[in-house]
Amino acid sequence: MEKEIFEKIKESENFEIYNPETDSKIKLPLYTDEISAGFPSPADDHLDRKLDLNEYLIKNKSATFLIKVNGNSMIDAGIYDGDILVVDRSLEPSNGKIIIGVINGEFTVKRIIKKGKRIFLKAENKNFKSIEITEDMDFKLWGIVSFSIHKL
């Protein structure tokens, strides 16, 4: 069933799914000093080591995929239209995590909220309502969003 859903989504115009290519290594400079987002501080040009973004973003290659966002229901969580999400299917869901779910064959990205025995998928945009997951829905949790990559 999961394979059928995945194939349907790959054919959809609304989503682009990528498998991360982690075999090639691109190591970029990583400076040990943190940059101030408040008041400027004296800069130390101290290069600590090289960082491979694959090692930083992908913890479990076989359970990780990338998906492109279409829409703006999660803008208050810093997820914007056109962003690429890093999704790890090996992570355990917990209250408040941002997830990729499939509801009745449709993919969505939302925050999962558990209230007692009830489960909601909460949009992070006041213009969108939360979705309560009920027994009559075909719902599958596809993975936990671990990173969002977007252009500035």
Secondary structure, DSSP 8 states (H G I E B T S, - for coil): -HHHHHHHHHH-SS--EE----SS--EEEEESS---SSS-------EEEEEEHHHHH-S-GGGEEEEE--SSTTGGGT--TT-EEEEETTS---TT-EEEEEETTEEEEEEEEEETTEEEEE-SSTTS--EEE-TTS-EEEEEEEEEEE---
